[in-house]
Amino acid sequence: MLFHSFEFFVLLLITFVFFYSFPKQRIYILAVANIIFYSASGIRYLFLFMIVSWITYMCSLKITKNYGKIFCCIGILVNVLNLIFFKYTGFILNNIEKVMGIIFPWQDTLLAKIMLPVGISFYTFQLIAYLVDVYRKEIKPCDSFLSFWVFISFFGQLIAGPIMRGKEFLFQIDSLEENKFTLTNFKYGFYYIGMGLFKKIIFADFLAKKADIYFSQVGNLNTLDAWFAAYLFAFQIYFDFSAYSEIAVGVGHLFGLNLSLNFKSPYISANPSEFWKRWHITLSSWIRDYIYIPLGGSKKGNLLQYVFLFTAMAISGIWHGAAWTFIVWGIYHGILSALHKIYRSYIKVSKENIIYKIVCIVIFFQLTTIGWVFFRASSIYDAIFMIKKMITFSDVSYSMTYVLYFGFVLFLYGVHLVEYFVRKNENTISVYWQKYFSPAVRAAAYIGIVILLILFIQTEESTFIYFQF
């Protein structure tokens, strides 16, 4: 069920009305809404999700007792094997066939027809984080499977995050009955939902069509075409993924729930460290807390720190998809992170040096854009071909068309900067908007935005990029 579909808004409206009409039954209302939402992707996968959640829940209850470590490992193993089976089995078998030169008789079996359950990567990481946090005694195990189910399957963020932790979200689920309807939450809810829909419908879906044209004919691209295609996808994936996350935050506000903001204007980052504090923040922090730091982080010397960075980012790439393009994308960012650590150990520059920071932002945005080619290309061969064109400038063809194209890229970056400014000053802007514009003008603006969204919405539904993960 897509966030920008009629069915979703019907579900959201009905759930909202029932939620505030029957405060004593809120946990049941959300539990049912979660089931309806996820069942739209397939009843079988709903049962799978519920079974894995129940096993995780039962293991968490045993963690605080004898043999707690064993039950923690069992819970993690169940989740990891579930993810590997559905997401990576075909990829593993295909690569074994290529390396060993043998053919497995699996292509015509039921195994080849298994589809990837929607949101499996996200709910797997959320379940693992919960188990580890209980084992570390950072949170107490939930004593009600109903509450646990609502926590792990909240339909506002189930499919593509943000990845919520128990210490951030469980206590909110436990106090649902205390949530009061407030105009502030209602406004913030529609503010984030509106922003997300605007990004998705006006920008992401439009850019997707253009980017698809270029990436479908990689062999015909010259240097400037390749750069333009990479820029298009860089903004497409940002607008698409941040749109989903912001709609999720907005849905949470409507029910008095605070979800983590997953994006904070990532393309103004001057280095890898800053980028991962702004891009897919909940995944980045998950990788840091459950992979990078447990491996040793920065406590075992510089060389091992670089190895741990490389390993953590490679795992991030594997998490994104069962393809070498994703793995190489993760490795690429691991290399960038390690090189930045080395660079910073030798070069010390004042944080107040604005010119230096602007230069770093420009350079790192180009490096990030190059990395997105691996993420989007259909194959490693296509990605290498495009990147070779981009970095060697071996096939440059100038025309006024390219001036318009790259002017459009600057426009997109300008939109990104405006978003950064609005986020940074949203309280001031809100006060100014309320004070200097009459209710009639504000209402006309809101109606205009709704009409614009309706006019631009596609007749065919376009899914969010991260639904495939």
Secondary structure as UniProt FT lines:
FT   TURN            3..4
FT   HELIX           6..21
FT   HELIX           23..25
FT   HELIX           26..39
FT   TURN            40..41
FT   HELIX           43..63
FT   TURN            66..67
FT   HELIX           68..100
FT   TURN            105..108
FT   HELIX           110..113
FT   TURN            118..119
FT   HELIX           120..135
FT   TURN            136..137
FT   HELIX           145..153
FT   TURN            155..160
FT   HELIX           166..174
FT   HELIX           176..178
FT   HELIX           183..198
FT   HELIX           199..204
FT   HELIX           205..215
FT   TURN            216..217
FT   HELIX           218..220
FT   HELIX           223..254
FT   TURN            255..256
FT   HELIX           266..268
FT   HELIX           272..275
FT   TURN            276..278
FT   HELIX           281..287
FT   HELIX           288..292
FT   HELIX           293..295
FT   TURN            296..300
FT   HELIX           302..320
FT   HELIX           324..346
FT   TURN            351..352
FT   HELIX           354..376
FT   HELIX           380..392
FT   HELIX           400..424
FT   HELIX           426..436
FT   HELIX           439..456
FT   HELIX           465..468
//
